[in-house]
Amino acid sequence: MLKVDRNDDRPMWQQLLDQAIHNITTGKWQPGELLLPSRELASLIGVSRSTIQIVYEELFSRGYTVTSRRGGTRVSESIYVKPISEAEEIKSPLLPNLPVLNASIKHLHSWFGNKERIIPEIDFTPHEPYLDEQFQRSWRQAFLQASTSNDLNIWAYGDARGFLPLREQIQRYLSLERGIYVHVDQILLTSGAQHSIDLIAQALLQEGDTVTVEDPGFPAAWMAMNYRKMRVCPAPVDESGLCTDHIHPQSKLVFVTPSHQCAVGVIMSEPRRQQLLHMAAQSQFWIVEDDYDSEFRYRGDPLPTLFSQRPQNTLYMMSFSKMVAPGIRLSAIIGPNEAIHRLAQVQELTYRHLPIMEQFTLAHFIEHGHFMRHMRRVRNVYRRRHEAMTKAIIATGLSERFTLSGVETGLHMLLEVDQSFDEETVTNLAFEEGIRIYPLSKYSLKSERKGWVLGFAKVDEIAIERGIEHLARILLQ
């Protein structure tokens, strides 16, 4: 008999329906069994007839019952009844074994430094920018103003390349700030650098293609390529950037961070740039130029991009994760028309397009001057923190004993040590003292270089000084 629990928050018809389905699927009500007329069942349970009619209609619409004028309502003959032994032992399909995915996720968590649940007192993270309440107020204002738009078309399916007004704002920014002049259709919006790399792998490469990456370098790049079953070949990095003579001759793509090398922090020299551009033209491979934090330069103006010198076979990646905030998940790929068209096709097939509200808000944020005001403000913050980090490393004697690089641009610098150092032990000792530092080995494929990538964007000057003093005591003891 079906029962109603008056203390249950669910509607009575829902309670009765769930019980009826359970009775049918477990075989308590056998296939072909005649159900009581709705009026009679309602009287027995103590509910209205209309409640039972709703239950019967739902059972019929879902295929659990059949009905006729003369035969009444019966349990469907074709319904599958689980044996009693099977009813409590239903198992989902086995997941495929994906060792590459598991290993990559483990490395990704380790690289980000988020495997420990304990939040350290001082976190020299190189992954996140400075954010404060002033940014939050500006973003909220842009969001609220963008939300008042009366244009209902923005809520429809959009262009796979991304929201046109935002691409127009990016086009204007690139021309004014980076010397990149492109048509708006040469800009494709993505949800972050990893999304960009994954799209490139899907659209412009084939399984088994060879790609060359910097080593040490950006782990998410070679992880994504590896997962897409590319042959990933590491090329070492020296004081002039990527060693172009180590680019694999069969490479279909070379991933570089020339303005501020990811991890080591060096700037790719002009001769190396020219060598890379010449090789790309001769061998017809793609250059993927990740320009992730070149906007923060402490000596002179931002460097010219590879894309501005050879746009025919260069894909330029920019991200708002460092310029604004990682949480908005917006980046862009800039490239030749044909390549962007192909990327947009894959985007349309697999993602359709990005969520509109973040794009709409960012477009408003840039158009109304919030973005440039934010950039001016955080540049001043980073300049002070960069200076504090540099002075602290010099004052503690770390710069005399070890190699400091990557101090001209970006939001991190590298303190490199001799290969004899126990990098893991030092990292753990620092963490025990409430300081999180990021080992260079986490950025490496085959490289045996050791040291720590020290970010300063999220650490104030006092904490920087205290953290470096603690680190110096560990390293110089």
C-alpha positions in Angstrom: 0.0 0.0 0.0 1.2 3.5 -0.8 1.6 5.8 2.1 1.8 9.6 2.6 4.2 11.1 5.1 2.8 14.4 6.3 6.2 15.5 7.6 7.8 15.1 4.2 8.4 18.4 2.4 7.7 16.8 -1.0 4.2 17.1 -2.5 2.0 14.2 -1.8 1.7 13.2 -5.4 5.5 13.1 -5.7 5.8 10.8 -2.6 3.2 8.4 -4.0 4.8 8.5 -7.5 8.3 7.6 -6.1 6.8 4.7 -4.2 4.8 3.5 -7.2 7.9 3.6 -9.4 9.9 1.7 -6.8 7.2 -1.0 -6.6 7.2 -1.4 -10.3 11.0 -1.5 -10.9 11.7 -3.9 -8.1 8.9 -6.3 -9.2 6.6 -5.7 -6.2 4.0 -4.7 -8.8 4.4 -7.3 -11.5 4.2 -6.6 -15.3 0.5 -6.8 -16.3 -0.8 -6.3 -12.8 -4.0 -4.3 -12.6 -3.8 -1.2 -10.4 -6.7 -0.1 -8.3 -9.1 2.5 -9.8 -8.0 6.0 -8.8 -11.2 6.7 -6.8 -10.7 3.5 -4.7 -7.0 4.0 -4.2 -7.6 7.6 -3.1 -10.1 6.5 -0.5 -7.7 3.9 0.9 -4.8 6.3 1.2 -6.8 9.3 2.4 -6.0 11.7 -0.4 -8.0 13.4 -3.1 -8.8 11.5 -6.3 -7.0 14.3 -8.3 -3.7 13.4 -6.5 -4.0 9.8 -7.6 -4.9 10.9 -11.1 -1.7 12.9 -11.3 0.3 9.9 -10.1 -1.3 7.6 -12.7 -0.8 10.2 -15.5 2.9 10.5 -14.6 3.3 6.7 -14.6 1.6 6.5 -18.0 3.6 9.3 -19.5 6.9 7.7 -18.4 6.0 4.3 -19.8 5.5 2.5 -16.5 1.9 1.7 -17.2 -0.6 1.2 -20.0 -4.3 2.1 -19.9 -7.5 1.4 -21.7 -11.2 2.1 -21.2 -12.2 -1.5 -20.4 -8.9 -2.8 -19.0 -8.1 0.0 -16.6 -4.5 0.8 -15.7 -1.9 -2.0 -15.7 1.8 -2.2 -15.2 3.5 -2.3 -18.6 4.4 -5.8 -19.8 7.6 -4.4 -21.3 8.9 -2.9 -18.1 12.3 -4.3 -17.0 12.1 -5.7 -13.5 15.4 -5.9 -11.6 16.0 -9.2 -9.8 16.1 -8.8 -6.1 19.9 -9.7 -5.9 20.6 -7.0 -8.5 18.4 -4.3 -7.1 21.0 -3.3 -4.4 24.1 -4.0 -6.4 23.8 -1.7 -9.4 27.2 -0.6 -10.6 28.1 2.1 -13.0 30.2 1.4 -16.1 33.9 1.1 -15.4 35.9 4.3 -16.1 38.7 4.0 -18.7 42.2 3.9 -17.4 43.8 7.3 -18.1 47.2 7.3 -16.6 48.2 10.5 -18.6 45.3 12.4 -17.1 45.9 11.2 -13.6 49.6 12.0 -13.7 48.9 15.4 -15.3 46.3 16.4 -12.7 48.7 15.3 -9.9 51.5 17.4 -11.4 49.1 20.4 -12.0 48.0 20.4 -8.3 51.6 20.1 -7.2 52.7 23.0 -9.5 49.9 25.2 -8.3 50.8 24.5 -4.7 47.3 23.7 -3.7 47.7 20.1 -2.6 48.1 21.2 1.0 44.9 22.3 2.7 46.9 24.4 5.2 47.0 28.1 4.1 50.5 29.4 4.8 51.2 32.8 6.4 53.2 33.9 3.4 52.5 32.5 -0.1 55.0 33.5 -2.8 52.6 32.4 -5.5 53.5 33.2 -9.1 50.0 32.3 -10.3 47.8 35.0 -9.0 47.6 38.8 -9.3 46.9 41.5 -6.7 43.2 42.1 -6.0 41.6 44.5 -3.6 38.3 46.1 -2.7 38.7 48.9 -5.2 38.9 46.4 -8.0 35.9 44.6 -6.6 33.9 47.9 -6.5 34.9 48.7 -10.1 34.0 45.3 -11.4 30.7 45.3 -9.5 29.9 48.7 -11.0 30.7 47.5 -14.5 28.6 44.4 -14.0 25.6 46.3 -12.8 25.8 48.8 -15.6 26.2 46.1 -18.2 23.3 44.2 -16.7 20.9 47.2 -17.4 21.3 46.7 -21.2 18.0 46.3 -23.0 19.5 44.4 -25.9 17.9 41.0 -25.7 20.1 39.7 -28.6 23.0 39.3 -26.3 21.2 36.4 -24.6 20.9 34.4 -27.8 23.5 32.0 -29.2 26.5 34.2 -30.1 29.6 34.2 -32.3 32.0 31.3 -31.6 34.8 33.9 -31.7 33.4 35.7 -28.7 31.3 38.8 -27.9 32.1 41.3 -30.6 32.2 44.5 -28.4 34.8 42.8 -26.2 36.9 41.7 -29.2 36.7 45.3 -30.4 38.0 46.6 -27.0 40.8 44.0 -27.1 41.6 45.0 -30.7 42.0 48.7 -29.6 44.1 47.7 -26.5 46.5 45.6 -28.6 47.0 48.4 -31.1 47.6 51.0 -28.5 49.6 49.0 -25.9 51.3 46.2 -27.8 51.7 47.4 -31.3 49.5 44.6 -32.8 47.2 45.6 -35.6 44.6 43.0 -36.5 41.1 42.8 -37.8 38.5 42.0 -35.1 37.9 38.6 -36.7 41.5 37.6 -36.0 40.6 37.6 -32.3 39.1 34.5 -30.6 38.0 34.6 -27.0 38.7 31.5 -24.8 38.3 30.7 -21.1 42.0 30.8 -20.2 45.4 29.8 -21.4 44.8 26.0 -20.9 41.6 26.3 -23.0 43.5 28.2 -25.7 46.2 25.5 -25.8 43.7 22.7 -25.9 41.8 24.4 -28.8 45.1 24.9 -30.7 45.9 21.2 -30.3 42.5 20.1 -31.5 42.3 22.5 -34.4 45.8 22.9 -35.8 47.5 19.6 -34.9 46.9 15.9 -35.4 47.5 13.1 -33.0 51.1 12.2 -32.9 52.4 15.5 -34.1 55.7 16.8 -32.6 55.6 19.9 -30.5 58.6 21.7 -28.8 58.2 23.4 -25.5 60.5 25.3 -23.2 62.1 23.3 -20.4 61.6 24.6 -17.7 58.4 26.1 -19.0 54.7 26.4 -18.6 53.5 23.0 -17.4 49.9 23.4 -18.5 51.1 23.7 -22.1 52.9 20.4 -22.3 50.3 18.7 -20.1 47.5 19.7 -22.5 49.5 18.7 -25.6 50.5 15.4 -24.0 46.9 14.7 -23.1 45.9 15.3 -26.7 48.5 12.7 -27.7 51.1 15.0 -29.2 54.8 14.1 -29.1 56.2 16.7 -26.6 59.9 17.5 -27.0 61.5 19.7 -24.4 64.1 22.3 -25.4 66.4 23.9 -22.7 66.3 27.6 -21.7 69.4 29.7 -21.1 70.1 33.3 -20.3 68.9 34.2 -23.9 65.6 32.2 -23.7 64.6 29.1 -25.7 67.6 27.4 -27.2 66.5 27.3 -30.8 69.1 24.8 -31.8 67.3 22.2 -29.7 63.9 22.7 -31.5 63.0 19.2 -32.8 63.3 19.2 -36.7 59.8 17.6 -37.1 58.0 20.1 -34.9 54.6 21.3 -36.0 54.4 23.8 -33.2 56.8 25.6 -30.8 55.4 27.1 -27.6 57.4 30.0 -26.1 57.1 32.8 -23.5 59.6 35.3 -25.0 58.7 38.4 -23.0 59.2 36.9 -19.6 60.0 33.2 -19.7 57.7 31.2 -17.6 59.7 30.0 -14.6 63.2 31.2 -15.4 62.0 34.7 -16.2 64.6 35.7 -18.8 63.8 37.7 -21.9 64.3 36.0 -25.2 67.1 37.9 -27.0 66.7 39.5 -30.4 69.0 37.0 -32.2 67.1 34.1 -30.7 63.8 35.7 -31.8 65.1 36.1 -35.3 66.4 32.5 -35.4 63.0 31.2 -34.2 61.1 33.3 -36.8 63.4 32.2 -39.6 63.1 28.5 -38.6 59.2 28.8 -38.4 59.1 30.3 -41.9 61.5 27.6 -43.3 60.0 24.6 -41.6 56.4 25.9 -41.6 55.6 25.3 -37.9 53.4 27.3 -35.7 54.8 29.6 -33.0 52.5 29.9 -30.0 53.6 33.1 -28.2 52.2 33.3 -24.6 52.5 36.9 -23.6 51.0 36.3 -20.1 52.6 39.1 -18.0 54.6 41.3 -20.3 52.4 44.3 -19.3 54.4 44.5 -16.1 57.8 45.7 -17.1 60.1 47.6 -14.7 62.8 48.7 -17.1 61.6 50.4 -20.3 58.6 49.8 -22.4 57.0 46.4 -23.1 59.0 44.4 -25.7 57.7 44.0 -29.2 55.9 40.7 -29.9 56.9 37.9 -32.2 53.4 38.2 -33.7 54.0 41.8 -34.8 57.1 40.6 -36.7 55.8 37.4 -38.2 51.9 37.3 -38.0 51.6 34.6 -40.8 52.6 31.7 -38.6 52.4 33.1 -35.0 49.5 32.6 -32.6 49.6 35.2 -29.9 48.0 34.3 -26.6 46.9 37.0 -24.1 45.1 36.4 -20.8 43.2 38.6 -18.4 44.1 36.2 -15.5 47.1 38.3 -14.5 45.9 41.7 -15.8 42.5 41.4 -14.0 41.6 38.2 -12.2 41.8 34.4 -12.9 38.2 34.0 -11.8 36.7 35.8 -14.8 38.3 33.0 -17.1 38.8 35.1 -20.2 41.7 35.0 -22.6 42.2 35.5 -26.3 44.1 34.0 -29.2 45.2 36.3 -32.0 46.3 34.9 -35.3 46.0 34.6 -39.1 42.4 34.6 -40.4 42.5 31.0 -41.6 43.8 29.7 -38.3 41.3 31.7 -36.2 38.5 30.5 -38.4 39.5 26.8 -37.8 39.8 27.5 -34.1 36.4 29.1 -34.1 34.9 26.0 -35.8 36.3 23.7 -33.1 35.0 26.2 -30.4 31.6 26.2 -32.0 31.5 22.4 -32.1 32.7 21.7 -28.6 31.8 24.7 -26.5 29.5 26.8 -28.8 30.6 30.0 -27.2 31.6 31.5 -23.8 29.2 32.6 -21.1 28.0 36.1 -22.0 27.9 38.0 -18.7 31.6 37.9 -18.0 32.4 39.0 -21.6 29.8 41.8 -21.4 31.1 43.0 -18.1 34.8 42.9 -19.2 33.9 44.8 -22.4 32.2 47.5 -20.2 35.1 47.4 -17.8 37.6 48.2 -20.5 35.4 50.7 -22.5 34.6 52.9 -19.5 38.2 53.2 -18.4 38.1 50.9 -15.4 40.7 48.5 -16.9 43.4 51.1 -17.6 42.9 52.7 -14.2 43.2 49.3 -12.6 46.4 48.6 -14.6 48.0 51.9 -13.6 47.2 51.2 -10.0 48.5 47.6 -9.9 51.6 48.5 -11.8 52.5 50.8 -8.9 51.8 48.1 -6.4 53.9 45.6 -8.3 56.7 48.1 -8.7 56.9 48.5 -5.0 56.7 44.8 -4.3 59.3 44.0 -7.0 61.7 46.5 -5.4 61.0 45.0 -1.9 61.7 41.5 -3.2 64.9 42.5 -4.9 66.2 44.5 -2.0 65.4 41.7 0.5 67.2 39.1 -1.6 70.3 41.3 -1.9 70.2 42.4 1.8 70.0 38.8 3.1 73.0 37.7 0.9 71.0 35.3 -1.2 71.9 37.1 -4.4 75.6 36.6 -3.6 75.3 32.9 -3.1 72.7 32.1 -5.7 71.6 33.3 -9.1 68.7 35.7 -9.3 67.0 36.1 -12.7 63.7 37.4 -14.2 63.8 40.8 -12.5 63.0 43.0 -15.4 59.4 42.0 -16.2 56.5 40.1 -14.8 55.2 39.1 -11.4 57.8 36.5 -10.3 61.6 36.1 -10.3 63.7 33.0 -10.0 66.2 32.2 -7.3 68.3 29.4 -8.8 70.6 27.2 -6.7 73.2 24.5 -7.5 71.9 21.1 -8.5 73.4 19.7 -5.4 70.7 21.4 -3.3 67.9 19.3 -1.9 65.1 21.4 -3.4 62.3 19.4 -1.8 63.7 19.5 1.7 64.1 23.3 1.6 60.5 23.7 0.2 59.1 21.6 3.1 61.2 23.4 5.7 59.9 26.7 4.4 56.3 25.5 4.5 56.8 24.4 8.1 57.7 28.0 8.9 54.5 29.2 7.2 56.1 30.1 3.8 55.1 28.6 0.5 57.7 28.6 -2.3 57.4 27.1 -5.7 60.2 24.6 -6.8 61.6 25.0 -10.3 61.5 21.3 -10.8 57.7 21.5 -11.0 58.1 23.5 -14.2 60.5 20.9 -15.8 60.2 18.0 -18.1 63.8 16.8 -18.3 65.7 19.8 -17.0 67.7 19.2 -13.8 67.9 22.9 -12.9 66.9 23.7 -9.3 65.6 26.8 -7.5 62.4 28.5 -6.6 60.0 30.6 -8.5 59.0 33.5 -6.2 55.9 35.5 -6.9 55.4 38.8 -5.2 52.0 40.1 -6.6 49.9 38.9 -3.6 52.5 39.5 -0.9 52.8 43.0 0.7 56.2 44.6 1.3 56.5 43.7 5.0 55.6 40.1 4.4 58.0 39.9 1.5 60.9 41.1 3.7 59.9 38.7 6.5 59.5 35.7 4.1 62.8 36.2 2.3 64.6 36.5 5.7 63.1 33.1 6.7 64.1 31.6 3.4 67.6 33.0 3.8 68.0 31.4 7.2 67.1 28.0 5.7 69.3 28.3 2.6 72.4 29.9 4.3 72.6 27.8 7.5 
